[in-house]
């Protein structure tokens, strides 16, 4: 075995590029080469890199107060919780639900899983999720993730998880018995290949959960906060979940996640049932409050719909592209006749950042503030790279 050349654990492949700064939809590496970022750090920097208002909020808070622990209040977390609750249907004077702040999407999903177990009670603790899903890398969220190949190296995993085929209501109905506390789904499977849920399926799942007394928990870590053309992707489906998790875009790069639950579900938690040292701390919460403020002012759901439609129209029917799928600005470009990894590598060489989310598909999740000219450049770059790969 070769001697390691880095002090970092080898949980990622060696990086092809080292980025040192960003501005809007653009990244710059350590040679000052610039790249059009169509991935946003995996759907995180939804307002673009170094957004001036978010940067100013972080700077101001960093010199004011960084941390006090959740044994005490701070000036941001209750206001931020109220903002998120209102985006999910509550009102300023009458919240619909309650929020727990975490540091990541995986931790938000851990909170949801623990809440489901507490709400269900002993003997009703199973969480059913879909094959192809991704819910995190902790042991519990890894088992909730419906990708068995990711499980094997870490067996035995925590018990109490079950999987059913995605978009197959009959399979889900068979899996949801009296021991099931909750169903956990993504509205669009992100890491699984950018696969949107069928409308009839999700509405059927909601009805099934209500009929059988199981919680409907939606993982909106990648799809939430305007990314899919609604504040939360499930709002396009006319359903009312019991629990919603979010992260990624919430801090625009500052680590923060949240688990929202309807008030009657959230009431299952009592002081001491769940905690995290950094969740909702002033620096992250100040950044997130500014992010939400800018998102509302810019109407990012509408911008995501418009830009996503323009990208889809520009790519559809081009040589080497079988289809474009997704919602808003969470898209997959399904390729025909050329490996996605090869196209992604060529695009990176040419200064465009995308992700080969599967062997045959590229994932696009650009800034929700991407300009019309940047959209045109993105389309032209992808079409050109695919054409050149096809010609080889």
C-alpha positions in Angstrom: 0.0 0.0 0.0 1.3 3.4 -1.0 2.3 5.8 1.8 -0.4 8.5 2.4 0.5 12.0 1.1 -2.2 13.8 3.0 -3.2 14.1 6.7 -6.9 13.8 5.6 -8.8 10.5 5.8 -9.4 9.0 2.4 -13.2 9.2 2.6 -13.1 11.1 -0.7 -11.1 10.6 -3.9 -8.2 13.0 -4.3 -9.5 16.4 -5.4 -9.1 17.4 -9.0 -9.2 21.1 -8.2 -8.6 23.2 -5.1 -11.0 26.2 -4.9 -10.0 29.3 -2.9 -12.7 31.8 -3.5 -16.1 32.3 -5.1 -18.4 35.1 -6.3 -22.0 34.5 -7.2 -22.2 31.6 -9.7 -18.4 31.5 -10.1 -15.6 29.7 -8.4 -11.8 30.4 -8.6 -9.1 27.8 -8.1 -5.6 28.4 -6.7 -4.3 29.3 -10.2 -7.1 31.9 -10.5 -8.9 29.9 -13.2 -12.6 30.5 -12.9 -15.4 28.0 -13.1 -19.2 28.3 -13.7 -20.6 26.5 -10.7 -23.7 24.4 -11.6 -23.6 22.3 -8.5 -23.6 24.9 -5.6 -21.6 22.6 -3.3 -24.3 20.0 -3.7 -27.3 22.4 -3.6 -25.9 24.4 -0.7 -24.9 27.8 -1.9 -28.3 28.6 -3.4 -27.7 32.4 -3.2 -24.3 32.0 -4.8 -20.8 32.2 -3.3 -19.9 35.0 -0.9 -23.3 36.6 -1.1 -22.6 40.1 0.3 -25.6 40.3 2.6 -25.0 36.9 4.1 -21.3 37.6 4.4 -22.0 40.8 6.2 -24.4 39.1 8.6 -21.8 36.4 9.4 -19.1 39.1 9.9 -21.3 41.2 12.2 -22.4 38.2 14.3 -18.9 36.8 14.6 -17.7 39.9 16.4 -20.9 40.1 18.6 -21.6 36.6 19.9 -20.6 33.2 18.6 -22.0 30.7 21.0 -23.8 30.3 24.3 -25.2 26.7 24.2 -28.9 25.8 24.2 -29.1 26.1 28.0 -29.8 29.8 27.2 -31.6 31.6 24.4 -30.1 33.8 21.7 -31.6 36.6 19.6 -31.9 34.5 16.4 -33.1 30.9 16.8 -36.8 31.6 17.8 -37.2 34.2 15.0 -35.6 31.8 12.5 -37.9 28.9 13.6 -40.9 31.2 13.1 -39.8 32.1 9.6 -39.4 28.4 8.6 -42.8 27.6 10.2 -44.5 30.3 8.2 -42.9 28.9 5.0 -44.5 25.6 5.9 -48.0 27.1 6.5 -47.9 28.5 10.0 -48.4 32.2 11.0 -46.5 34.6 13.1 -49.1 34.5 15.9 -50.0 30.8 15.6 -47.2 28.5 14.6 -48.2 25.2 12.9 -45.2 23.3 14.2 -42.0 23.4 16.1 -38.4 23.4 15.0 -35.2 21.7 16.2 -32.0 23.1 14.9 -29.0 20.8 14.0 -25.7 21.2 12.2 -26.5 19.1 9.0 -29.2 17.3 7.1 -28.1 13.9 8.5 -28.6 15.3 12.0 -32.0 16.7 11.1 -33.0 13.3 9.9 -31.6 11.7 13.1 -33.9 14.1 15.0 -36.9 13.0 12.8 -36.2 9.3 13.4 -35.9 9.8 17.2 -39.0 11.9 17.2 -40.9 9.2 15.3 -39.8 6.5 17.8 -40.8 8.7 20.7 -44.2 9.5 19.2 -44.9 5.9 18.2 -43.9 4.4 21.5 -42.4 1.0 22.3 -43.3 -1.6 19.8 -44.0 1.0 17.1 -40.5 2.2 16.1 -40.0 1.0 12.4 -39.2 3.7 9.8 -40.0 2.8 6.2 -38.1 4.5 3.4 -37.6 4.0 -0.3 -35.0 2.1 -2.3 -32.7 4.6 -4.0 -33.1 7.1 -1.2 -30.3 9.0 0.6 -30.9 10.3 4.2 -27.4 10.7 5.6 -24.2 8.9 6.8 -24.8 8.4 10.5 -25.6 4.8 11.4 -29.3 5.4 11.7 -29.7 7.6 8.6 -27.4 5.2 6.7 -29.8 2.4 7.4 -32.7 4.6 6.4 -30.9 5.2 3.1 -32.3 2.7 0.6 -28.9 1.8 -1.0 -27.9 -1.6 0.4 -24.5 -1.4 -1.1 -23.7 1.4 1.2 -24.7 -0.7 4.3 -22.4 -3.7 4.0 -19.2 -2.2 5.3 -20.9 -1.0 8.5 -23.1 -4.0 9.6 -24.7 -4.5 11.9 -26.7 -1.3 11.5 -29.4 -0.2 14.0 -32.5 -2.2 13.7 -35.9 -0.7 12.9 -35.6 0.2 9.2 -37.4 -1.2 6.2 -37.4 -0.3 2.5 -39.9 -0.4 -0.3 -39.7 0.3 -4.0 -39.9 4.0 -4.8 -43.1 5.2 -6.6 -44.8 1.8 -5.8 -47.7 2.4 -3.5 -48.6 -1.3 -3.3 -45.1 -2.1 -2.1 -45.2 0.6 0.5 -48.6 -0.5 1.7 -47.3 -4.0 2.3 -44.4 -2.6 4.3 -46.4 -0.4 6.6 -47.8 -2.6 9.4 -48.6 -1.9 13.0 -45.0 -1.7 14.0 -44.3 1.2 11.7 -43.9 4.7 13.3 -43.2 6.7 10.1 -42.6 6.7 6.4 -39.5 8.8 5.4 -39.3 9.9 1.8 -37.6 12.4 -0.5 -39.8 14.3 -2.9 -37.0 14.2 -5.4 -34.4 11.5 -4.8 -31.2 13.6 -5.1 -28.2 11.3 -4.6 -30.3 8.5 -6.0 -30.3 10.1 -9.4 -32.6 13.1 -9.3 -35.8 11.1 -9.4 -39.0 13.0 -8.7 -41.9 11.3 -6.9 -45.1 10.6 -8.8 -48.0 12.8 -7.8 -50.4 10.0 -7.3 -47.9 8.0 -5.3 -47.1 10.8 -2.9 -50.7 11.6 -2.4 -51.4 7.9 -1.9 -48.6 7.7 0.7 -50.1 10.6 2.6 -53.5 8.9 2.7 -52.0 5.6 3.7 -50.0 7.2 6.6 -53.2 8.9 7.8 -55.2 5.7 7.6 -52.6 3.6 9.5 -51.5 6.2 12.0 -47.9 6.5 10.8 -46.1 9.8 10.5 -45.3 11.1 7.0 -41.8 12.5 7.2 -40.3 14.3 4.2 -36.6 14.7 3.7 -36.3 18.1 2.0 -32.6 18.6 2.8 -31.8 18.9 -0.9 -35.2 20.0 -2.3 -36.2 22.6 0.3 -36.0 26.4 0.4 -36.9 27.2 -3.2 -34.7 24.7 -5.0 -37.6 22.9 -6.7 -39.9 25.8 -7.6 -41.8 25.9 -4.3 -40.6 26.8 -0.8 -40.7 23.1 -0.2 -41.0 20.6 -3.0 -44.0 18.8 -1.4 -46.1 21.9 -1.6 -46.5 21.2 -5.3 -48.3 18.0 -4.5 -51.1 19.2 -2.2 -50.1 17.2 0.8 -49.5 18.0 4.5 -46.6 16.1 6.0 -46.1 15.6 9.8 -42.3 16.2 9.7 -40.1 18.0 7.3 -36.3 18.1 7.5 -34.0 20.7 5.8 -30.4 21.9 5.7 -28.1 22.6 2.7 -29.5 25.9 1.3 -30.5 27.2 4.8 -27.1 28.6 5.7 -25.8 29.1 2.1 -22.6 27.4 3.2 -22.8 27.9 7.0 -23.5 24.5 8.5 -27.1 24.4 9.8 -30.1 22.0 9.5 -33.5 21.9 10.9 -36.3 19.4 11.7 -39.8 20.8 11.7 -42.7 18.8 13.1 -46.4 19.6 13.6 -47.0 20.8 17.1 -48.8 17.7 18.2 -46.0 15.5 17.0 -43.2 17.8 18.3 -44.8 17.6 21.7 -43.6 14.0 22.0 -40.1 15.4 22.8 -39.5 16.6 26.4 -36.5 18.4 27.8 -33.6 16.0 27.7 -34.9 13.8 24.9 -32.7 15.3 22.2 -30.0 17.9 22.0 -26.9 19.1 20.1 -24.3 21.5 21.4 -24.2 23.8 18.3 -27.7 23.6 16.9 -29.2 27.0 16.3 -26.2 28.8 17.7 -26.0 32.5 16.9 -23.5 32.5 14.0 -25.3 29.9 12.0 -28.8 31.2 12.9 -27.8 34.8 11.9 -26.6 33.6 8.6 -29.8 31.5 8.0 -32.1 34.4 8.9 -30.4 36.6 6.3 -30.5 33.7 3.8 -34.3 33.4 4.2 -34.7 37.2 4.0 -32.9 37.4 0.7 -34.7 34.3 -0.6 -38.1 35.9 0.1 -37.1 39.2 -1.4 -35.8 37.5 -4.6 -38.7 35.1 -4.8 -36.3 32.2 -5.4 -39.1 29.6 -6.1 -40.2 31.6 -9.1 -36.6 32.1 -10.2 -35.9 28.4 -9.9 -38.9 27.5 -12.1 -37.9 30.0 -14.8 -34.2 29.1 -14.9 -34.9 25.4 -14.7 -37.4 25.6 -17.6 -34.8 27.5 -19.7 -32.1 24.9 -19.0 -34.5 22.1 -19.7 -35.6 23.7 -23.0 -32.0 24.4 -24.0 -30.9 20.8 -23.4 -33.9 18.7 -24.5 -33.5 17.0 -27.8 -29.8 17.7 -28.3 -27.5 14.9 -29.5 -26.4 12.7 -26.7 -29.1 13.8 -24.3 -31.9 11.3 -23.8 -34.0 13.4 -21.4 -33.9 16.1 -18.7 -35.8 15.4 -15.4 -36.3 17.0 -12.0 -38.0 20.0 -10.5 -37.0 23.7 -10.7 -33.2 23.9 -10.4 -32.6 20.4 -9.3 -32.1 18.6 -12.6 -30.6 15.5 -14.1 -29.4 15.3 -17.7 -29.8 11.7 -18.8 -27.1 11.0 -21.4 -27.2 8.6 -24.4 -24.1 7.0 -25.6 -21.5 8.7 -23.4 -20.5 8.1 -19.7 -21.6 10.9 -17.4 -18.2 10.8 -15.6 -16.4 11.6 -18.8 -18.6 14.5 -19.6 -18.3 15.9 -16.0 -14.5 15.6 -16.2 -14.3 17.4 -19.6 -16.6 20.2 -18.3 -14.4 20.6 -15.2 -11.3 21.0 -17.5 -13.3 23.7 -19.4 -14.3 25.5 -16.3 -17.8 24.2 -15.5 -18.7 22.3 -12.3 -21.3 19.5 -12.5 -21.7 16.1 -10.9 -22.1 12.7 -12.4 -24.9 11.6 -10.1 -25.1 8.2 -11.8 -23.2 6.5 -14.6 -25.5 8.0 -17.2 -26.7 11.3 -15.7 -25.3 14.7 -14.7 -26.8 16.6 -11.8 -27.3 20.3 -12.0 -28.1 22.4 -9.0 -26.9 25.9 -9.7 -27.4 29.1 -7.7 -31.1 30.1 -7.5 -29.8 33.6 -8.5 -28.2 32.3 -11.7 -28.5 34.9 -14.5 -30.0 34.5 -17.9 -26.5 34.8 -19.5 -25.1 32.2 -17.1 -28.0 29.8 -18.0 -27.1 30.2 -21.7 -23.5 29.6 -21.0 -24.3 26.5 -19.0 -26.5 25.1 -21.8 -23.9 25.8 -24.5 -21.1 24.3 -22.3 -23.0 21.1 -21.6 -24.1 20.6 -25.2 -20.5 21.3 -26.5 -18.9 18.8 -24.1 -21.4 16.1 -24.9 -20.8 16.6 -28.6 -17.1 16.4 -28.2 -17.3 13.2 -26.2 -19.6 11.7 -28.8 -17.1 12.5 -31.5 -14.2 10.7 -29.7 
